[in-house]
Amino acid sequence: MAGQMTDFGSEKAYERPPQCDCPDDEDGRISFSPQSSCENENEAQASGSDRNARSTSITTWRGFLPCLTIFALTGLLIFSNRVQVKDGYLCLQRGGSQSSASVTVLEGDIVPTTLASQTGHHRDTTKAHLRFPGTQPKARIQSREPDPSPQQGTATSSAPLPTRTVLQNYEVAQPVLMPYGTSDSDGSTDDDGSLSRDDCKVLLMRRDFAWSYGDPFVAKYTPPDCDFNRVVINFTVVSQGRQYDRLAIMYLGDIEVWRTSTAEPTVPPGIRWTYLKDMTQYLSLWKQPQTLIFDLGNLINDKYTGIFNTTLTATFFTSDVPTDTAPPSDLIIPISARQSSNSSVWVSQFTVPAQNATNLISDFPRNARRAVFSVSANGQASEEFWWSNVPQSDTLAFNATAGEFPGYSPFREVQVLIDGQLAGVQWPFPVIFTGGVSPGLHRPIASPDAFDLKEHEIDITPFLPLLCDGRPHIFSIIILGLDDGGNGNARLIDPVNSSWYVTGKVFIWLDDDPDSITTGSWPTIQALPPTISVTSSVTTNETGANSSLLYSTFVHRELLISASVKTQKSSDTFSWSQRLSYSNKGRVSAFGFDQINDMTIWGDDAATGLDVMYASEYSYPLFANSSYTILPPAGNLTLFGHVRQSKHQSTKGRGNVFPTGLEAFNTRTRKFSNPVLDTTKEGEAWFFQSGDGATSSGFGDAYQTFKFSGYSDNGALGALEPDVQLYWRNISAVNGSVVYDYKTIASRIDGGATVTAGKPGFVGNSDGKGMGMFAQVDDGRAKNGHFGLRAFMGGDGN
């Protein structure tokens, strides 16, 4: 049955929720327009309101929050509107063909997924009663006709109190290609129906992640019965209450296919975000039955009440627009813990350094003609803010005041080894999650890559003559830092602190003849040890106490790997090269309670040979200034953060594995190539917490500019036009309210631009006191300095 989920383990069938007849609401977005009762129903669902059949009428005020900043207090309530709270669901599909793909649930709830149902599921074991007002448990959700139109309620006061609206969070990113055309990655672009539709949409997951550490969502995926050559997933989350940001990883079998993180929720009605991710690079996996695993570890108690109510859909469709990337690979080999068939574990990430990230591959195909290794790695716990770590010799510089700081320098290198030989490196992008530095920095604009942690590509085609010899081969991923030894003679060192979550995979393209064997010379590796410089100096006050630390770290590396490779149809010298530079100047002052880091990572990767020419140049500038103060006797905490982060990336050629975004603008007659991405986000935020951790608040502001461009083939002798701006966005927020949102999107039809101007929404507290409740800071950590200035990422739930 189309859209039906069957749990064969419990022999219960759950039908999909009723569709809302929402015009142009393909992705179930929350609309702030008061004109559609169905949109209001969606908003009620997202805010966790009453899902009983009985309807309740409430009054919602929308407008500006009186914005409390360091400099001014301004505000104006704009308008109000009555909405109907009903037994509603997100509008997940409108129009298009229904898919008969099936998802069989093995572990984890899928339907129903109300807050109440999740509470009931855990109540017996935890003896906790966390149901929010207005929610009731349901044993089964069935489709039914929509409720009648909302009835006007009777006003009980001439001056009703203003209420909050759902906070819409964003990660600004380049658009993706959908069946109806170009769509913003945050799901905000409407399907106007102007393009033909030949797609099918599948509900992959609906799950409330509450007590979910060690309890991932697991289901059996069967491909839909529609033709497709492209796949885009839509991940939509609503949450309310107080909670840390959480990391999430999606797998198809043992292969990690996406890594994301959550926003930190707010007080009711909560927060909502959507992210669209092009997953076409995994086409060979989507064509086969898979075990779908979604791991989002979360903990619930009396302080951390935020449950992540998630919906994951996939849109399958066919498109003939040209792309600038390599075609999807024929085969993907995981480099992971390979636990998808272990029902006591399920997830396949390596946790480094506790585990060795190593696989012995004995079935590498001998007719491979190209191979690319992609690595996914990010730090957690004391390695989350690795870029702010101090030299190893200075970790105890402020032990008497702020406590021990994480060490092994603010530099990290991810190495990929094949049979112990260096195949390539990644110098990680410094992702700052939505609770990082100061939570107010990320509401409602998340930092770059926070909702979509990118993977790094390393072309290992020079190793094919070795890998195709029919023997087993060892693939390893290691994380290295620097040990300065206190004498300035720093060297790479493994292991580092805990922890890094690591997986890898090998994308392989095969020759047509399954009996052909790729041969050639073994790779020549030119990779001298990196050039490293680490310096530091400590200043003391008149009593001899360490008051400040200045340190700097500079690293430069070059490598070149080449081999003669002979495949079924060609023979050539293939080479992979990397040039990278790193600088980080840090200062810790105020006896360890203030810290500044000014860092830049620059890299240039290139692959040539066998009809492949690919180059990527990137830089990751980051400036972070953070400080915190704990005031006796109550221990009240104040934290300030100022972050400016940029990402610049340009790609040339046609060989990269992952979609670039250009496919969203290409047509049969006009093609773009060589994408260029430039974005900068900057913000300041304050955070306040009472000494007992019972209350917290904050305010701040942030802005981001984002430009995505390409080079257009004008059709005349294949000449390239100058840089063409395809997508541009400028967004600003104050105290959680978007006060300016302007963007242009180049049309796929005529090359023109669609211009939209956003409006601010009322998302702050009605009393004008900033952005409300945040995840609590562990006072013990702050006082003991266990994480230095890293107080807000509680990945371990503490």
C-alpha positions in Angstrom: 0.0 0.0 0.0 1.4 3.4 -0.9 2.7 5.3 2.0 2.2 2.5 4.5 4.7 1.4 7.0 4.6 -2.2 8.3 6.4 -3.4 11.4 6.6 -7.1 10.8 8.1 -7.7 14.3 5.0 -6.4 16.1 2.5 -7.2 13.3 1.1 -3.8 13.5 0.4 -1.6 10.5 0.4 2.1 10.8 -1.0 4.3 8.0 0.5 7.5 7.0 -1.2 10.7 8.4 -3.7 12.5 6.3 -2.4 14.8 3.7 -3.1 18.5 4.2 -4.3 20.2 1.1 -1.8 23.0 1.4 -1.1 24.9 -1.9 2.5 24.9 -2.8 3.6 23.1 0.4 5.6 20.3 -1.0 7.9 19.9 2.0 5.4 20.5 4.8 7.0 23.8 5.7 5.6 25.9 8.5 4.0 29.0 7.0 3.8 32.3 8.9 0.9 33.4 6.7 -2.4 33.6 8.5 -4.4 32.8 5.4 -4.2 29.0 5.4 -5.9 26.9 8.0 -3.8 23.9 6.9 -0.6 25.9 7.4 -1.9 26.8 10.9 -2.5 23.1 11.5 1.1 22.4 10.5 2.3 25.1 12.9 0.3 23.6 15.7 1.9 20.2 15.0 5.4 21.6 15.0 4.8 23.4 18.3 3.8 20.1 20.0 0.2 21.3 20.6 -2.8 19.2 21.5 -3.3 16.3 19.1 -6.7 15.3 20.4 -9.7 15.2 18.1 -11.1 18.0 20.2 -10.1 21.4 18.8 -8.8 24.2 20.9 -8.6 27.8 19.8 -5.7 29.9 20.9 -4.5 33.4 20.1 -1.1 33.9 18.6 0.6 37.2 18.3 3.2 37.7 15.5 5.6 40.5 15.2 8.9 41.8 16.3 10.4 40.9 19.6 11.5 43.9 21.6 15.2 43.3 20.9 17.4 43.7 24.0 21.0 44.2 23.0 24.0 45.8 24.6 23.2 49.1 22.8 19.4 49.4 22.5 16.0 48.2 23.4 13.4 48.5 20.6 10.3 46.6 19.6 6.8 46.7 18.2 4.0 44.1 18.2 2.8 44.0 14.6 -0.3 42.0 14.3 -2.2 39.1 15.7 -4.1 36.1 14.3 -6.3 33.3 15.6 -5.3 29.7 14.7 -6.9 26.3 15.1 -5.0 23.6 17.0 -6.1 20.3 15.6 -5.1 16.6 15.3 -2.7 17.5 12.5 0.5 16.4 10.9 3.2 17.9 8.8 2.3 18.1 5.1 4.9 15.8 3.7 3.6 15.4 0.2 1.5 17.2 -2.3 1.0 16.2 -5.9 3.3 13.8 -7.8 3.1 10.1 -7.9 2.8 7.9 -4.8 5.5 5.4 -4.2 5.1 1.8 -3.2 8.5 1.6 -1.7 8.4 0.0 1.7 10.2 0.7 4.9 10.0 -2.1 7.5 10.8 -1.0 11.0 13.2 -3.2 12.9 14.2 -0.9 15.8 12.8 2.4 17.1 9.4 4.0 16.8 8.1 5.2 13.4 4.4 5.9 13.9 2.9 7.2 16.0 5.4 9.8 16.9 3.8 12.2 19.3 5.6 13.5 22.3 3.1 11.6 24.4 3.7 8.3 22.6 7.4 8.6 23.2 6.8 9.5 26.8 4.6 6.4 27.2 7.1 4.2 25.6 9.7 5.0 28.2 7.5 5.7 31.3 7.7 2.1 32.6 11.4 2.0 32.7 12.2 5.5 33.8 9.3 6.2 36.1 9.3 9.7 34.5 6.3 11.6 33.5 7.5 14.2 31.0 4.3 14.8 29.0 3.8 18.5 28.1 0.4 20.1 28.6 -2.1 19.3 25.9 -0.6 16.0 24.8 -2.1 12.5 25.2 -0.7 9.1 24.3 -2.2 7.3 21.3 -1.8 3.7 20.5 -2.5 4.1 16.8 -2.9 7.0 14.4 -5.3 6.5 11.5 -6.1 8.6 8.5 -9.2 10.7 8.8 -10.9 13.6 7.1 -9.6 17.0 8.1 -11.5 18.8 10.9 -14.0 21.5 10.0 -12.7 25.0 9.5 -11.6 26.7 12.7 -14.3 28.5 14.6 -13.8 31.9 16.0 -13.2 31.9 19.7 -14.6 34.3 22.2 -12.1 36.9 23.4 -11.7 36.9 27.2 -9.5 39.9 27.4 -9.1 43.1 25.4 -5.3 42.9 25.7 -4.3 39.2 25.3 -0.7 38.4 26.2 1.6 37.9 23.2 2.8 34.4 22.6 5.8 33.0 20.9 5.9 31.5 17.4 7.9 28.5 16.3 11.5 29.5 15.7 12.6 28.6 12.2 16.3 27.8 12.1 18.5 27.8 9.0 21.8 26.7 7.6 22.4 28.8 4.6 23.7 26.6 1.7 23.5 26.4 -2.1 20.2 25.2 -3.6 19.5 21.6 -4.7 17.8 20.2 -7.8 14.3 19.0 -7.2 11.7 17.6 -9.6 10.0 21.0 -9.8 13.3 22.9 -10.2 15.7 24.8 -8.0 15.0 24.6 -4.2 16.6 26.2 -1.2 18.3 23.6 1.0 16.3 24.9 3.9 13.1 23.9 2.1 11.8 27.4 1.9 11.5 27.5 -1.9 7.9 26.8 -3.1 7.0 24.3 -5.8 5.1 26.5 -8.1 4.1 23.7 -10.4 5.7 25.3 -13.4 7.8 22.3 -14.3 6.7 18.8 -15.1 6.5 16.3 -12.3 7.6 12.8 -12.5 8.8 11.9 -9.0 7.9 9.7 -6.1 8.4 10.5 -2.4 9.0 7.9 0.3 8.6 8.4 4.0 11.9 6.8 5.4 11.5 7.7 9.0 9.3 9.3 11.6 10.8 9.1 15.0 10.9 11.0 18.3 14.5 10.8 19.7 14.3 11.0 23.5 16.2 8.3 25.4 18.0 7.3 22.2 21.7 6.7 23.1 22.3 3.2 21.8 18.8 3.1 20.3 19.0 4.2 16.7 16.1 4.1 14.2 16.5 0.9 12.1 14.4 -0.1 9.1 14.5 -2.2 6.0 14.4 -0.1 2.9 13.1 -1.4 -0.5 13.6 0.7 -3.6 10.5 2.4 -5.0 8.8 1.1 -8.1 9.5 4.3 -10.1 12.3 5.2 -12.4 14.9 7.5 -10.9 18.5 8.8 -11.4 18.5 11.4 -8.6 17.6 11.2 -4.9 17.1 14.1 -2.5 16.3 13.6 1.2 14.3 16.0 3.4 15.1 16.0 7.1 12.7 18.1 9.1 12.9 18.4 12.9 10.8 20.1 15.6 11.7 20.3 19.3 10.8 22.3 22.3 12.3 22.6 25.8 16.0 22.5 26.8 18.5 20.3 25.2 22.1 20.2 24.0 22.9 20.0 20.3 23.3 16.4 19.2 25.2 14.7 16.4 23.4 12.4 14.1 24.6 9.9 11.4 22.6 8.2 8.7 23.7 4.8 7.3 22.7 2.6 4.5 24.0 -0.7 5.8 27.6 -0.2 7.0 28.1 2.9 4.8 27.6 6.4 6.4 25.7 8.5 3.9 25.0 11.7 5.9 26.2 13.4 9.0 24.2 16.2 10.6 23.6 17.8 14.0 20.6 19.4 15.7 19.7 22.9 16.7 19.3 23.6 20.4 15.6 23.8 21.1 13.7 26.6 22.8 10.8 26.9 25.2 7.4 26.1 23.7 6.3 26.2 21.0 9.9 25.4 20.2 12.2 25.3 17.2 12.0 23.8 13.7 14.4 23.3 10.8 14.6 21.5 7.5 17.5 20.5 5.4 17.4 19.1 1.9 20.4 16.9 0.9 21.3 15.7 -2.6 22.1 12.0 -2.2 22.6 11.1 -5.8 26.2 10.0 -5.3 24.8 7.0 -3.5 22.5 6.0 -6.4 23.9 2.4 -6.5 22.8 2.0 -2.9 19.3 3.4 -3.4 18.8 1.0 -6.2 19.1 -2.0 -3.9 17.4 -3.1 -0.6 19.2 -1.7 2.4 19.2 -1.5 6.1 18.5 2.1 6.9 20.0 3.3 10.2 19.6 6.8 11.7 21.5 7.3 14.9 20.7 10.4 17.0 21.7 10.0 20.6 19.7 12.0 23.0 19.0 12.0 26.8 16.0 13.3 28.7 15.7 14.2 32.3 14.2 16.9 34.5 16.5 19.6 33.1 17.1 18.5 29.5 13.5 18.1 28.2 14.0 18.5 24.5 12.8 15.6 22.4 13.7 15.7 18.7 10.6 15.0 16.6 12.0 14.0 13.2 10.7 13.2 9.8 12.9 11.9 7.0 11.6 11.6 3.4 13.3 10.8 0.1 12.3 12.1 -3.3 13.2 9.9 -6.2 13.0 11.4 -9.7 14.6 11.4 -13.2 16.4 14.4 -14.6 18.4 14.8 -17.8 20.1 18.1 -16.9 23.9 17.9 -17.3 26.1 17.9 -14.2 29.6 18.9 -13.5 30.4 15.9 -11.3 31.5 12.4 -12.0 28.6 10.0 -12.7 27.5 8.0 -9.6 30.0 5.2 -8.9 29.2 1.6 -9.7 30.3 0.3 -6.2 30.9 1.7 -2.7 33.0 -0.1 -0.1 32.6 1.0 3.5 35.6 1.7 5.7 33.7 1.5 9.0 33.1 -0.6 12.1 30.6 -2.7 10.0 27.9 -3.2 12.7 24.7 -2.9 10.7 23.9 -6.6 11.1 24.7 -6.5 14.9 21.4 -5.8 16.5 23.0 -4.9 19.8 25.1 -2.1 18.2 23.7 -1.2 14.7 25.9 1.9 14.1 29.2 1.6 12.3 31.2 4.7 13.2 34.7 4.3 14.6 35.3 6.2 17.9 39.0 7.3 17.8 41.3 6.9 19.7 39.3 4.2 21.6 39.0 2.2 18.4 41.4 1.6 15.5 39.7 2.9 12.3 40.9 0.0 10.1 39.4 -2.4 7.7 40.9 -5.3 5.8 39.4 -5.4 2.3 39.7 -8.7 0.6 37.2 -8.2 -2.2 38.4 -5.1 -4.0 37.2 -5.4 -7.6 40.0 -6.1 -10.0 38.4 -4.3 -12.9 38.3 -0.9 -11.2 39.1 2.1 -13.4 38.9 4.9 -10.8 38.6 5.0 -7.0 38.0 7.9 -4.6 38.1 7.7 -0.9 35.9 10.0 1.1 36.5 10.6 4.8 34.0 11.8 7.4 35.6 12.9 10.7 34.6 15.4 13.4 35.7 15.9 17.0 33.5 15.5 20.1 34.0 16.1 23.8 37.4 17.6 24.5 38.1 17.4 20.7 35.0 19.3 19.6 36.9 22.6 19.7 40.2 21.2 18.6 41.0 24.5 16.9 41.2 26.2 20.3 43.3 23.7 22.0 46.7 24.8 23.4 50.2 23.4 22.9 50.7 20.2 24.8 53.4 21.8 27.0 50.9 24.5 28.2 47.8 22.4 29.1 48.4 23.0 32.9 49.2 26.7 32.5 45.9 27.7 34.2 45.3 24.6 36.3 45.1 26.6 39.5 42.4 28.9 38.1 40.5 27.7 35.1 41.7 24.1 35.1 43.5 21.9 32.6 43.1 22.8 28.9 42.9 20.2 26.1 46.2 19.9 24.3 48.1 18.4 21.4 47.9 21.9 19.8 45.0 23.5 17.8 46.0 21.5 14.7 44.5 18.2 13.5 45.4 16.1 10.5 43.3 13.2 9.3 45.4 10.7 7.4 44.2 7.9 5.0 46.6 5.0 4.8 46.5 2.0 2.3 48.7 -0.8 3.5 50.4 1.6 5.8 51.3 4.1 3.0 50.0 7.6 3.0 47.2 8.0 0.4 46.1 11.5 1.3 45.1 13.9 4.2 42.3 16.1 5.3 42.7 19.2 7.4 39.2 19.3 8.9 36.7 22.2 8.5 36.1 23.6 12.0 32.4 23.0 12.4 30.8 24.9 15.2 27.6 23.2 16.4 24.6 25.2 17.5 25.5 25.2 21.2 29.2 26.1 20.5 30.9 29.1 22.0 27.6 30.8 22.9 24.2 29.4 21.9 22.8 32.7 20.9 25.2 32.8 18.0 23.2 30.1 16.2 19.6 31.2 16.6 18.2 31.2 14.0 21.2 31.0 11.7 23.3 27.9 12.2 27.0 28.0 11.4 28.3 26.7 8.0 28.1 22.9 7.7 26.4 22.5 11.1 23.4 20.8 9.5 25.4 19.1 6.8 28.9 18.0 7.8 30.8 17.6 4.5 33.1 14.8 3.6 36.6 15.2 2.1 37.5 13.5 -1.2 40.9 11.8 -1.8 41.5 10.2 -5.2 43.3 6.9 -4.7 43.3 5.9 -8.4 47.2 5.8 -8.3 46.8 2.8 -5.9 44.6 0.7 -8.3 47.5 -1.4 -9.7 48.2 -2.4 -6.0 44.5 -2.8 -5.0 43.6 -4.8 -8.1 46.2 -7.5 -7.5 43.7 -9.9 -5.9 45.2 -9.7 -2.4 43.7 -8.3 0.8 44.6 -4.7 1.6 44.3 -2.6 4.8 42.6 0.8 4.8 43.1 3.0 7.9 42.1 6.4 9.1 44.1 8.1 11.9 43.8 11.4 13.6 47.0 13.3 14.5 47.8 16.4 16.6 51.1 18.0 17.5 53.4 17.4 20.5 55.7 20.3 21.0 57.7 18.7 23.9 58.1 22.1 25.5 61.1 22.9 23.3 59.5 24.2 20.1 60.4 21.0 18.2 56.8 19.9 17.4 56.0 16.7 15.7 52.9 14.8 14.5 51.5 12.5 17.2 48.8 9.9 17.4 46.6 9.5 19.4 44.9 12.7 20.4 42.2 13.4 23.0 38.8 11.8 23.0 37.0 11.6 20.7 36.7 11.6 17.0 33.8 10.0 15.1 35.2 8.6 11.9 34.1 6.6 8.9 35.3 6.3 5.3 34.2 4.8 2.0 35.6 4.0 -1.4 33.7 5.0 -4.5 34.7 2.7 -7.3 34.0 3.0 -11.1 34.3 -0.3 -13.0 35.3 -1.2 -16.5 32.6 -2.8 -18.7 34.4 -6.1 -18.8 34.1 -7.9 -15.5 37.1 -10.1 -16.4 39.4 -7.2 -17.1 42.2 -6.6 -14.6 43.7 -3.1 -13.9 47.5 -3.2 -13.9 50.3 -0.7 -13.9 53.1 0.5 -11.6 52.9 0.7 -7.8 52.4 4.3 -6.6 55.3 6.6 -6.1 54.7 8.7 -3.0 56.4 12.0 -2.5 55.3 13.2 1.0 58.0 14.7 3.2 57.0 15.3 6.8 55.1 18.6 7.2 57.0 21.8 8.2 55.8 22.7 11.7 56.4 25.7 14.0 54.9 25.9 17.5 55.7 28.7 19.9 54.2 29.8 23.2 54.9 32.1 26.1 53.3 32.5 29.5 52.9 35.8 31.4 52.7 35.9 35.2 51.3 38.5 37.5 53.0 40.0 40.6 52.0 37.0 42.7 53.6 34.5 40.3 50.2 33.2 39.0 49.9 32.6 35.3 47.7 35.3 33.8 48.0 34.9 30.1 49.3 32.6 27.3 50.3 33.5 23.8 50.8 30.7 21.3 51.1 30.2 17.6 51.0 27.2 15.3 52.1 27.1 11.6 52.0 23.9 9.5 52.7 23.4 5.8 52.5 20.1 3.8 52.8 19.0 0.2 52.4 15.5 -1.2 52.3 14.0 -4.7 51.2 10.4 -5.4 51.4 9.0 -9.0 51.4 5.7 -10.9 51.0 4.3 -14.3 47.5 2.8 -14.5 46.3 0.6 -17.3 42.6 -0.2 -17.5 40.4 -1.9 -20.0 40.2 1.1 -22.4 43.0 3.4 -21.5 46.5 3.7 -20.1 47.9 6.8 -18.5 49.8 8.3 -15.6 47.5 9.2 -12.8 48.5 11.6 -10.1 47.0 13.0 -6.8 48.5 16.1 -5.2 47.8 18.2 -2.2 49.2 21.5 -0.9 48.1 22.7 2.5 48.9 25.5 4.9 47.7 26.2 8.4 48.1 29.1 10.8 46.6 29.7 14.3 47.4 32.5 16.6 45.9 32.1 20.1 45.8 34.1 23.3 44.4 32.9 26.6 44.0 35.7 29.2 42.2 36.6 32.5 43.9 33.6 34.2 42.4 31.2 31.6 38.8 32.6 31.4 39.2 34.5 28.1 40.4 33.1 24.8 41.0 34.3 21.3 41.9 32.2 18.3 42.6 33.5 14.8 43.0 30.6 12.4 43.2 29.9 8.7 43.3 26.6 6.8 44.2 26.7 3.1 44.3 23.7 0.7 44.7 22.8 -3.0 43.9 19.3 -4.1 44.2 18.0 -7.7 43.7 14.8 -9.6 44.8 14.3 -13.3 45.0 11.4 -15.7 42.7 8.8 -17.3 40.3 11.5 -18.7 40.0 13.0 -15.2 41.0 16.5 -14.4 39.8 17.8 -11.1 41.1 20.5 -8.8 39.7 22.0 -5.6 41.0 25.1 -3.7 39.6 25.9 -0.3 40.2 28.1 2.7 38.6 28.1 6.1 39.2 31.4 8.1 38.0 31.4 11.7 38.1 34.1 14.4 36.7 33.2 17.8 36.7 35.3 21.0 35.1 33.8 24.1 35.1 34.6 27.8 33.2 33.5 30.8 32.8 34.7 34.4 31.5 32.9 37.4 30.4 35.2 40.2 30.4 34.1 43.9 28.6 33.3 46.1 25.8 32.0 43.9 28.0 31.0 41.0 26.0 32.9 38.4 27.6 32.4 35.0 28.0 35.0 32.2 29.5 34.0 28.9 30.3 36.1 25.8 31.2 34.9 22.3 32.2 36.6 19.1 32.8 34.4 16.1 33.6 35.2 12.5 33.8 32.2 10.2 34.2 31.9 6.4 34.4 29.2 3.9 35.8 29.7 0.4 35.8 26.9 -2.1 36.3 26.7 -5.9 36.3 23.5 -8.0 37.6 23.0 -11.5 37.1 20.1 -13.8 34.7 17.2 -13.8 35.7 14.6 -11.3 34.4 15.3 -7.9 32.0 12.7 -6.3 29.5 14.8 -4.4 27.0 17.1 -6.0 28.1 20.8 -6.1 24.8 22.6 -6.5 25.4 23.5 -10.1 23.0 20.8 -11.2 20.2 22.9 -9.7 20.8 25.6 -12.4 21.8 23.5 -15.4 19.4 23.0 -18.4 19.6 21.0 -21.6 20.9 24.1 -23.4 22.9 25.9 -20.7 25.5 24.3 -18.5 27.5 25.7 -15.6 30.8 24.4 -14.4 33.7 25.3 -12.0 31.5 26.2 -9.0 32.7 28.9 -6.6 31.4 29.2 -3.0 32.0 32.1 -0.7 30.3 32.6 2.6 31.0 34.5 5.8 29.0 34.4 9.1 29.7 36.7 12.0 27.9 37.2 15.3 28.1 38.2 19.0 26.1 36.7 21.8 25.8 36.7 25.6 24.6 33.9 27.8 23.5 34.1 31.4 22.8 31.2 33.8 21.8 31.1 37.5 24.2 29.4 39.9 21.8 26.5 40.4 21.4 26.0 36.6 17.6 26.4 36.9 17.3 29.4 34.6 19.3 30.6 31.6 18.8 33.3 29.0 20.8 35.2 26.4 20.7 37.6 23.5 22.8 38.2 20.4 23.0 39.1 16.8 24.4 37.5 13.7 24.6 37.9 9.9 25.7 35.8 7.0 26.4 36.5 3.4 26.5 33.6 1.0 27.4 33.6 -2.7 27.4 30.6 -5.1 28.6 31.1 -8.6 29.7 29.2 -11.7 31.1 29.5 -15.2 28.6 29.3 -18.1 29.3 27.7 -21.4 27.8 30.2 -23.8 27.5 27.8 -26.7 30.0 29.6 -28.9 33.1 27.4 -29.5 32.8 26.2 -25.9 34.0 29.5 -24.5 33.5 30.2 -20.8 31.8 33.4 -19.7 33.1 35.2 -16.6 31.9 34.2 -13.2 28.1 34.0 -13.0 26.3 34.6 -9.7 23.7 31.9 -9.3 22.6 32.2 -5.7 23.1 35.0 -3.2 21.7 35.4 0.2 22.2 38.0 2.9 20.5 37.3 6.2 20.6 39.0 9.6 19.1 38.2 13.0 18.8 39.9 16.3 17.7 38.1 19.5 16.4 35.1 17.5 14.4 37.2 15.1 15.3 37.4 11.4 15.3 41.1 10.7 16.6 41.0 7.1 16.7 38.1 4.6 17.4 39.0 1.0 18.3 36.5 -1.7 18.5 36.0 -5.4 18.2 32.7 -7.3 19.1 32.5 -10.9 16.3 31.0 -13.0 16.9 27.6 -14.7 14.5 28.6 -17.5 15.7 32.0 -18.8 18.8 32.7 -16.8 17.1 35.6 -14.9 16.9 35.9 -11.2 14.1 35.4 -8.7 14.4 37.9 -5.8 12.8 37.4 -2.5 12.9 39.6 0.6 12.2 38.0 3.9 10.4 39.5 6.8 11.2 39.3 10.5 9.2 37.0 12.7 8.2 37.2 16.4 10.2 34.5 18.1 11.6 36.1 21.3 10.1 36.2 24.7 7.0 38.3 25.2 8.6 40.1 28.0 11.5 41.3 25.8 14.2 39.5 27.7 16.1 37.9 24.8 16.0 34.4 23.4 14.9 32.5 26.4 16.1 29.1 27.7 19.3 27.4 26.6 20.9 24.1 27.5 22.3 24.3 31.0 26.1 24.7 31.5 27.6 22.1 33.8 28.9 24.3 36.6 31.4 21.7 37.6 32.9 21.8 34.1 33.0 25.6 34.1 34.5 25.9 37.6 37.0 23.1 37.1 37.9 24.2 33.6 37.6 20.7 32.3 36.8 21.9 28.8 38.3 25.4 29.1 35.9 27.6 27.2 33.9 24.7 25.8 30.9 24.6 28.0 28.0 24.0 25.7 28.5 20.8 23.8 27.2 18.0 26.0 27.7 15.2 23.6 28.0 12.7 26.4 24.8 14.0 28.0 26.5 15.4 31.1 
